[in-house]
Amino acid sequence: MPIPADDRRARILDTVRGLGTVRVVDLAERLGLPAVTVRRDVATLADAGLLRRTHGSVSSGDAAAAAAPAPARPAEAPTLGLLVPAVVQYFDEVITGARTAAAEAGVHLVLGISSYEASADRVQVDQLLASGVQGLLLAPNWTAADRPEDHAWVAELPVPAVLLERRPAPGSPAAALDAVGSDHRHGVLLALRHLAALGHRRVALAARTDTWTAHQVRLGYAEACRTLDLPAEPVIDVRTPAAGVDGVAHRLAEAVADGVGAALVHNDQDALQLLPLLRARGVRVPEDLALVAYDDVFAALGAPPLTAVAPPKRAVGAAAVDLLARRLATTGPALPVHHLDLLPTLTVRESSGA
């Protein structure tokens, strides 16, 4: 069965990003695809700015940018610190967007990698400040259990800061900071509206509990069910002591037996792990369960490829750098505080049965 063009190109992008640079003929052999087809797809991806071609080879935009000499910066060009919880999956694309925007703005970017522990955030921020950064882009480890006063320290920083994929509570000290993020509640509404349009009246949610995005997805699920007049099913926890991914598959299989016909899973890495576990329990995707993943980092690589909500990860990183650079460059009246919400999109693939 021929592989759809979108899926081929997703595999090409994933492979090239992993290798950095590869000859087109070697890429075709690695993927088991005709060389002429790969050349055509590479040309399309290069025209879209996602890959770069040079003399029979292809490289990722990131690898090409890293190999190229850095553009000269004026001595007064500011240095921005970027704090993220990890350089994998979701935030890898946020970093890519920030790097591209920093290069275009002529500013220098210094990366700090924290962990999913709140105590590590302040240590990394202190190190970035000690390195002399003039502004900070922050994705701190905030959870649903935090109190507003737990975030007060970010409002006391000695340099301007922009929050990435985080939104402080209204009225809290941190609410006076700039913030750029994805509107995850809108993303969940897109997913449930898609499933409802396919005739599904009962849609389950399987989501994590340990990240800010997971908290927003849970809130968005409750809101979307009210908006679409769907019954809110009990949320299935992912990766809690009581239920790993295997436990989630068991609960989803029980839900299907009870009449649930669709599910949204945060995130798509967990959704991919669920596919074989559901098959082992006799649940076919999408015949028995229409499945939508959240994040769209690896979703296209599923079997079947997963319909997924794609937050605008690169655009978030780019918009945050642009906003902070503008704030640092402003010499007249101060800019008002910006809280920017960028809307996710939905990519429909086979797993939802559309």
Secondary structure, DSSP 8 states (H G I E B T S, - for coil): ----HHHHHHHHHHHHHHHSEEEHHHHHHHHT--HHHHHHHHHHHHHTTSEEEETTEEEEHHHHHHHS------TT--EEEEEES-SSHHHHHHHHHHHHHHHHHT-EEEEEE--S-HHHHHHHHHHHHHTT-SEEEE-----TT--GGGGGGGGG-SS-EEEES----TTSGGGGSEEEEE-HHHHHHHHHHHHHHTT---EEEEE-SSSHHHHHHHHHHHHHHHHHT------EESSBTTB-HHHHHHHHHHHHHTT--EEEEE-HHHHHHHHHHHHHTT--TTTT-EEEEES-SSGGGSSS--EEEE--HHHHHHHHHHHHHHHHH--SS-----EEEE--EEE--GGGT-
